[in-house]
Amino acid sequence: MKFKVGDLVKYVSGNWGDATNNPLWGGKYGKIVGKVTDIRDYSLSIFVDWSTGKINSYDAVDLEFYCKKKSKVNCFKCKDRLKCLTRGII
């Protein structure tokens, strides 16, 4: 699984629109960060608690990691999550 409980994420696909419960990154709701709260074994299995106070579920393709630190390495494209973590990028 790409994501785990506790990861900070942003909604980027736009597959579910742009609303307070689906805050599209860079859309009407700006740059809203969410935290993965649960992962289950079915479609739309990644549950995210948004900083807007809303909770929703997504597929992995709908989300990207959110980096707290700025770096020359683009952790959103990093295929090796462990490498990003050990470098302190995410």
C-alpha positions as CSV (number, residue, x, y, z in Angstrom):
1,M,0.0,0.0,0.0
2,K,1.3,3.4,-1.0
3,F,-0.2,5.3,2.0
4,K,-0.4,4.5,5.7
5,V,-2.4,5.8,8.6
6,G,-0.9,9.1,9.8
7,D,0.4,10.2,6.4
8,L,-0.3,13.8,5.3
9,V,-1.9,14.0,1.8
10,K,-3.5,16.3,-0.7
11,Y,-6.3,15.5,-3.1
12,V,-5.1,16.0,-6.6
13,S,-7.1,13.9,-9.1
14,G,-10.3,16.1,-9.3
15,N,-12.3,12.8,-9.9
16,W,-14.7,13.7,-7.1
17,G,-15.1,17.5,-7.8
18,D,-13.9,20.4,-5.6
19,A,-15.8,20.9,-2.3
20,T,-15.2,21.2,1.4
21,N,-15.3,17.4,1.7
22,N,-13.1,17.1,-1.5
23,P,-10.8,20.0,-1.3
24,L,-8.9,19.9,-4.7
25,W,-5.3,21.1,-4.2
26,G,-4.9,24.4,-6.0
27,G,-8.7,24.6,-6.7
28,K,-11.4,26.7,-5.1
29,Y,-10.4,25.5,-1.7
30,G,-6.7,26.3,-2.1
31,K,-4.1,24.1,-0.5
32,I,-5.9,21.9,2.1
33,V,-4.0,19.1,3.7
34,G,-5.5,16.0,5.1
35,K,-4.4,13.1,7.3
36,V,-5.0,9.5,6.5
37,T,-7.1,8.0,9.4
38,D,-8.0,4.6,8.1
39,I,-7.2,2.2,5.3
40,R,-9.6,-0.7,4.3
41,D,-9.6,-3.4,1.7
42,Y,-12.0,-2.1,-0.9
43,S,-12.5,0.7,-3.4
44,L,-12.3,4.2,-2.0
45,S,-10.4,2.6,0.9
46,I,-8.2,5.5,2.1
47,F,-10.0,7.6,4.6
48,V,-8.8,11.2,5.0
49,D,-9.6,13.8,7.7
50,W,-9.3,17.2,6.0
51,S,-8.3,20.3,7.9
52,T,-11.7,21.7,6.8
53,G,-13.2,19.3,9.4
54,K,-14.6,16.9,6.8
55,I,-13.8,13.3,6.3
56,N,-14.0,11.4,3.0
57,S,-12.6,8.3,1.3
58,Y,-10.4,7.9,-1.8
59,D,-8.5,5.6,-4.1
60,A,-4.7,5.9,-4.0
61,V,-4.7,7.5,-7.4
62,D,-6.7,10.5,-6.0
63,L,-4.0,11.5,-3.5
64,E,-0.4,12.5,-3.3
65,F,1.9,12.9,-0.3
66,Y,2.1,16.3,1.2
67,C,5.7,17.4,2.1
68,K,6.2,19.7,5.1
69,K,9.7,20.6,4.1
70,K,10.9,22.3,0.8
71,S,13.5,20.4,-1.0
72,K,15.2,20.1,-4.4
73,V,14.0,16.5,-4.4
74,N,10.4,16.3,-5.5
75,C,8.9,13.8,-3.0
76,F,5.5,13.9,-4.7
77,K,7.1,12.0,-7.6
78,C,9.4,9.9,-5.4
79,K,8.7,6.2,-6.1
80,D,10.8,5.1,-3.2
81,R,8.8,6.4,-0.1
82,L,11.5,5.1,2.3
83,K,14.2,7.2,0.5
84,C,12.0,10.3,0.9
85,L,11.4,9.5,4.6
86,T,15.1,8.9,5.4
87,R,16.1,12.1,3.7
88,G,13.6,14.0,5.9
89,I,11.5,15.1,2.9
90,I,8.2,13.7,4.1
